[in-house]
């Protein structure tokens, strides 16, 4: 497999004016709909401006990549979030329409014109998008039942019972990778869905995540006992990504398969990442991306690694929500592949190293 050339990419010419565009859009919306001031107040107006800035960030990444699906996926997530907060979807539709009008006023900007087209297309689709994302725990098998039981313990802050449940499952001989992928992974996605639907507070979400990290730590004695096979993985989140537990699962699963894995987590400066890749003579770098707004950072990191003469043989694999939501997105980066989860990442990386392609 040869590394695909990354298409020409340049930041949107309207992105630098995101704060100004957001403020203008909200001012125009509150003037056109006076009831918004009564409904949300001054604090709510500030939140509307913050939301508009996020819309522009996601829109800018989609336009820069010439990939409207990146914005569409964000809007699907956003509609579920607003539904959980009981915010009328008409408010979002009106804001998108006003943003499109403002962007069209930049008559000398092809990027802004394209962004307006993306917005109008989404406005047409908004009513047909689902109000609520589907549950990730479907009660189809034993693992779904265990995930529901573990979630009930976590939501009730029954940490001891949660530990007992997982240690019983492991003690009965369950494969650790199955515990990670069949139990923890859907559970974490369900926790994210419940937060999105405003059925879980930030504190509850943090508690649940912390307990799962504790459970992973208690399983680590079983993870780091496999015979080594002489392959090395470095795993890092891009930029200031804070969603790192999924990538830690990936690193642990590679350890289970005999790899030496170096899990770096978030906020690793690129220059330090390059030094570690060289020092460990890494075979593969796995980069995790959760937020679409971090794709530009991902592209920058990958390009720096590809330009590093000391790392000619390293393979780069990407994963995370934007890449999972659109299967071919990875082809727009100079990487060797994309994996949906730890098992597929392991299969892909073993193939890349064995084939040398």
Protein Blocks (a to p, Z undefined) as FASTA:
>chain_A
ZZdddddddddfklmmmmmmmmmmmmmmmmmmmmlmmmnommlmmmmmmmmmmmmmmmmm
mmmnopaklmmmmmmmmmmmmmmnopafklmmmmmmmmmmmmmmmmmbmklmmmmmmmmm
mmmmmmmpcfbdcdfbeolamklmmmmmmmmmmmnopaklmmmmmmmmmmnopafklmmm
mmmmmmmmmmmmmmmnopacfklmmmmmmmmmmmmmmmmmmmmmcccehiacddddehjb
fblmlmmmmmmmmmmnopacddebjaiafklmmmmmmmnopabdcdddfbfklmmmmmmm
mmmmmmpmklmmbccddedjklmmpmklmmmpccfbdcfblmlmmmmmmmmmmnoZZ
